[in-house]
Amino acid sequence: MIREADEEDLERGSDDLDSSVPDDGGETWTPKVSQTLTDSTSDLESSSEFNEAQFALTCAVCGQSCSTARFCNQCSLYICEQCVAQHLKTPGKHYVVDFRERNICVPRCIQHQSTESTYQCTTCNVCICNDCMMTMHRLHRNVHIKEEMDRQSNTLMKNMAELQSVIKPVFQQKIDFMKLKLANAKRAYDVMDSDISMCAEKLRRDVDLAIEALKLEAEKYRKEHTRELEHDISVLETKLIEVQEASKKGENALSNSLELLKYESNIESLKTIPEMTDFELPVFSPGRVDVKAGVGQLSRLVKSVIPSSAIKKRSAKKSKKIKSEPMIETSITVGERYVYDVACASKSSAWMCGAGLFYYDNNVRLIEKDGNNKETLECPINPKYIALKSPGRVLFSDDSDKTVKLWSRDYKGVFIKTDSWTPEGLAVTLSGDVIVCQYKKTEVAAEHNSLSRVVRYNGEGSEFRKMEYRKEKRLFWHALFVAENRNFDVCVSDSAKHAVVVLDKMGEFQFIYKGNIKTGKYQSFNPRGLDTDSQGNILISDYMNYTLHIIDQYGNFLHYLMRKHLKFPLGISVDADDKVWVGEYNNGTIAVIEYLA
């Protein structure tokens, strides 16, 4: 895992490199990294002589692997050169020889234990002497035992060489890959847990707000209801007092003749009950909330079985090296003056988009190496960024309505909506995800008047990861082109930063490459299109310097490719043969370059 550091600490492309300048003026650069074992066993298989460098044996003294082992004929032990002296000090006689000169005791005859066997009866699978071979085994298939031991020894050595140089590295590579998948899976589940917790917290806040709003509304009704009822009660109580006073006055009149004569009946007004307000209580009806729908859904864990496969010797083929003299295999004239982007469809064809000198070409076209226009897809705009979703299905960025469209002969439609963000460079990953560079102009005064980010979508076009910040700082100033490496790193060219920013699959910062300016041939770096090859190398077009940079997956500079032979290289794409197709922006051509051997 990359340690936490500032971008400057992880800048690649200038230090710890050996360089040599050939007589022809080209550059070859070799990073100071340890070489991995990648040689095949073809030499061993074609020769009966054992080459000790093909595999290592375990020293019986120190327990370490050693490729130049010695053998003690007396003790029948493998010993490394460093432990020979120590072994000779142990009690007993020792006779240490080169491993290839070791003596192997010949087994005794199965019938005559005092006699060394001379032959092996392959019919009975036993060791026999001359007498037995001439008598009881004379009609069987017999081989000379020393010749058979030599043959078996060579076979065993070949098997050991294949185990160590072919099979072991494959399993080690698989283990490393699975450990990477395990780490990514753990990190992804951590992110998923965090997202679920955030969703739960948001739901709790939303529920609390909704409940609080309901309570406030109920309290408002309560106050209105009780106020009206209390007012009506007050009116009725006033009337009741008036009734009681009238009744008392009547009682007094009954006991006083003068009052009785003066009495006037005036109870009509007391016979009327004043107007009252009636209420129907509000009723709270609990809603039937679909909690799962509100929280979200988790798709099931899809498990598939990768069938077992035999490890073939070609798995240990030599790693490809950068040629000392890369060559332009062919230069394809495409008809347009400007070539924007390129996406390889096969070893012999690529999709491209571009424009003429005085017109826009609202097409993406499938161009073959011979220049033949194999297929044309008409688009609503002049595309500048394309990627291949699957054979015959092309994705392109449409800045007119801020979408990524999927175009083919049979289907034309919007695949992704980027809302207020303008889509630019895009790439389709090995898993079928789509990664899109996006930018948006800002209205606030700042050092950079636009925002930039890289967003990952799944194969159906649903957004699931934004790559925008690192430690609250923006990762990109203007992300322009993007590609995925074989180790699942996301490589992004940033035209405003004049750099290539590399993130891992989860969007964590790995390193930044600023063009090898400190020790290289150029004083500036203008990265545009980029892609990766089968070796995990990252190829970057340097637009203003007429060249391509090749760096390894760790950001170490390896090579300048075709210096001064390319005119404004822009979009690039690497095909299945590790040949890079380079669109020359101002030249109307696509150069196909062979650079690996």
Protein Blocks (a to p, Z undefined) as FASTA:
>chain_A
ZZdddfklmpghjeopacdddfkopacdddddddddfbdfklmmmpcbdcfklpccddfk
lopacfbdcddfklopacdfklmmmmmmpgcjdddddfklpccdddddfklmmbccfbdc
fklopacdfklmmmmmmmpccddfklmmmmmmmmmmmmmmmmmmmmmmmmmmmmmmmmmm
mmmmmmmmmmmmmmmmmmmmmmmmmmmmmmmmmmmmmmmmmmmmmmmmmmmmmmmmmmmm
mmmmmmmmmmmmmmomklmmmpccdfklmmpccddddddddddddddddfklmnopcddd
dddddddddddfklmgccddddfbdcdfbacdehiabdfbdcdfbfkbccdddddfkbcc
dbdddddfkopafbccddfbdcfbdcdfbghiacdddfknopaddddfkbccdfbdghja
ccfdddddfkopacdddddddfbdcfblcdcddddddfkopafbdcfbgghiafbfbdfb
dcddfkopacdddfklopaddddfkopafbdcehimmmmmbfbdcdfbddddfkopacdd
dfknopacdddfkopafbdchehkaghiabdcddfkopacdddfklopacdddfbZZ
